[in-house]
Amino acid sequence: MPAENTKSIVVDASFILAFLLPDEAFFAEAVFDQLEKGEIQFFSTQLLPFEVLNSIKVAIKRKRLAINLANRLVRKFFELKIELLPVNYQESFSLAIKENLTVYDAGYLWLAKSKKVKLQTLDQQLKKFAA
């Protein structure tokens, strides 16, 4: 359990994949170092593992990743300390309509708003709402 003064953020799949995939430019490795040290708490929706694993599978299919490396990345993903939380589907749906987002992206945004924390994303459309 993180300390009471631990900073919290909500992370989406784009943020996690930029950290995991070797051919992605990534600037926030310090955030993952903080996670490792217990200085920051990551939260996400229960959809996150499906999005991350599907993207890794697609990277294999497109020959961006060899299967051995993909398996290591999957293990690395599950070693990250990310607390997966349920979202309010109705409110996420309403937010998706209001902000013209996909429903699953609206779920990340809803979670960040409900926890009153920042959303870390590399998705340009979602980033507009992430502050």
C-alpha positions, 0 to 999 in steps of 0.5 A: 500500500502506497504512503499517504503522500504518494502521488497518484495518476491514471494511465492509459494504454498509450502511455504504458505501450510507449514505455514497453515497446522498444521502437516507441520514443518515450520521455517519461521513464522517470515516472516509471522509476517513481512507480518502482520506488513506490513514490507514485501510484498508477491506477487504470481501468480494467480494460487496460490489460486487454488493450496492452496485450492486443497491441503487443499481439498486433506488433507481433503480427506486423513483425515489429516484435519477435514472439520472445520479446513480446512474451518478455514485454507481457511479463514486464507489463504484469510486473508493473504495479497498476491498480485496476479499478472499475468505472461507471459505464453510464457516466463514461458513455455520457462523457464519450458522447459529450467530448466525442471520445471512444467509450474506452478512452472516456473510461480512462478520463472518467476514472481520472476525474473521479479520483481527481488525479492527472491522466497520463496519455499519449493520445492527442485527442484524450490529452486535451482533457488530461490536465 
